[in-house]
Amino acid sequence: MFTEAAPSEWEAAESLYSAVVCAVAKARKSARLVDWNRWLEQDCPRIVKGTGKLGMADMEIVMQWKITKGKFRPLMSLLRSNSDQDVEDATRKAFQLLDKKPRFRPPVEALCSLRGIGPATASAVLAHVRPQQYAFMSGTAAGSCHVCSPSLPFVSGRVSSLSRIVAMLRQCALGLIYCRRGFGRHRTDTRVHARLLR
C-alpha cells in the first residue's frame, strides 16, 4: 500500500473518504458519525485556535466519533468521570506543548492523563488540530503499518506504536511529495482508510 500506490490512486482515495465515512455510519446505524466527522475536521481546529482548549462536550464528540468509526469500547463513562476543569486543563496543556520540544510525546501524554483517554483517542484530537504532525491511530493505519513491518511488534494503546504509525505515514506522504501539497500525516491516514475499505 505505502510503496505501491501511485499518486493517482491517492487522489482517488481522497475523493472516497467522505463516502467511506457515510458507509460506516450506515453500517453502524449511526447517522451522527458524519456530523461528528465534520465537527472534527472543521469545528475542532477552530475551537482550539480560538480558546486553546477543549471542554467535556467536545471530548465526548471525539470519543463518540472514535468508538463509532472503529472498534467499540466502553470508554465514555470513564471520560465522564473526569471533571470539566480536568478536561480543560489537560487539553490546554496538550495544545501548549505542541510547539515545544520534544514535540511528539508530551502532548499525547497530557491528554492521556485523563481517565478514558489513551493514545488512540489522544491522536484523534491531535491529528485534527495539528495534521502535519500527527495521524489518527486508526485500526486501518495500524494494520497497514504491521503489514509493512511485520517483524516489528505493534501493541495497540502505546505511544510508541502511535509514533510508528506517524513515521510510516510521514514516509508515505514524503514519498508521494504530498507534504508540499498539504498532505500531512492525518490526511494520508484518511486516504489509507478510504483505500483499504472501498
N, C-alpha and C positions, 0 to 999 in steps of 0.2 A: 504493500500500500504506500508506504512512505517513499520508496525509491522507484517504484514502477509507474505511478500515476503521472500522466502528462499534465501540463498546465491547463489544457482544455478540460480535462476531467475534473480538476479542482474548481474551475469556473462553473462547470455543470453542477458539481456538488453544492456550491454556494447557493445556486438558484433552487436547489431541492430542500434546503434546511427548513424553511417555513412549512413546506408540505409535510416533511417528516414530523415536525412538532405537531401539526394538525392530526396526522395519522396516529401518533402516540396518544394524543388527547382522546381521540375516538376509541382507540383500543382500550384505554384505561377508564373510559366513560367519565372523563373529566374535562369538560369544555373550557374550564378556567385555566388549564395549562397554557393555552395560547395567550391569555391575558397576563399570566404570571411571567411568561417568556418575554412578552413585550415590555412589561414593567422592568424586568432585569436589564434588558438591552437599552431602554430609553430613560426610564424614570430613576432607577437606582443610581447611575452615574451623576445625574443632575442633583439628586438629593445630597450625595456625598460631597459634590463640588460646592454646594450651597451651604451645607451645615457642618460638614466634616465628620458626620456620624450617621448611624442608622439606629432606629428605635426598635422596640419589640415587634410592632406591627410589620415593619419592614423585614425583619429577620424571619418572621412567620411566613411571609411570602416566599422568601428564599428557600425555606425548609419545605413548604408545600410544593414548590417547583421541583426541588431535588427528589423528594420521595415519590412524586408522581411520575416524573420523567424516567427515573431509574428504579432501582430495587427498593421496595417499601421497607422502612424500618421505623419502629415506634419511637421516634425521637422528639415529636412535638411537645409531649408532656415534659420531657427533660428541658427543652428550650424554655418553656413557660415557667419553669421553676426558678429561672434567673429573674432578678428584679429588673425593672425598666432602667434603673440607674446603672446596674451592672452591664447591661447590653450597650447602653450609650457610651459608657466608659471604655469598654473593650473595643468597640468599633472605632471610636475616636482615636484610641491608642494605635490600633492597627493601621489606620489611614495616615496617621502622623509618621509612622515608621516606614512607610512606603518610599520615602525619599532619603532615608538614612541607610548607611552601610553597617552590617551586611543587609541587603535589601530583601532577600527572598524569605528566609525562615522567620524572622521576628514578627512580621505582620500576621503570618499564619498562626504562630503560637499565641499571639494576643487574642485572636478570635477563638482559638481552641481553649482559652481559659474559661469560656462559657460552657455550662453544662449542656450536653446535647450537640455541641459543635465539634466535629472532627475535621481533619484536613480536607476531606471531600467537600463538606459544606462551606468551610472557610474559602476553598478555592472557587466555589460558585460565586461568592461575593467578590473576591479579588479579581477574578477573571473579567468581570463586568466593569469593575472600577479601573483596573489597570490591565487591559487586554494585551498590551505589548509585553507584559512582564509575567502574567500568569495564564493558566489554562484551567478549565474545569476538569476535575479529576473524575471524569465520567467512566462508566464501565467500558464503553467502546474505545476510549482513548487508552485505558489501562490494558484492554485486550490487545490492541494494536501494538503497544509497547512490548507486551510479552511475546507476541509473535515475532517481532523484530529482534528481540534479545532474549530468547528462551533460556539461556544459560544464567541470566541474572534473576534472582528471586524477586518477585513482586509481592509485597504484603500490603493489602488494602488497609487504608486508615493510618498510614505512616507518612510523615512529612518527606522522608527520603524517597518514597515512591512517587509522591507528587512532584518532587524535584526531577525525577527521571522522566516522568511524562512531559513536563515542561521542556526539558532538554531535548527530547526526541522531537517534539512538535516544533521547537525552535529550529532544529536542524532541517526539518522538512520545509519550514517556511523560508529559511535562508536558501535552501537548495533550489526552491522554485522562484527565488527573488521576489517573494511576496511581502517581506517586511517593508520593502521600499514602496509597496503599493498599499500599505495599510493593513496587511495581513499579519496580525500578531499571533501569539500563542493561542489565545482563545478562539479567534476566528478560524484558525487552522483546525482546532479541535471540533468546532461545529461542523466543518466540512468533512472531517473523518466520520463523525456521527451520521451525517446525511448519506455519505457514500457507502458506508457499511450496512445501513438499514434500508436503502432504497429498494 
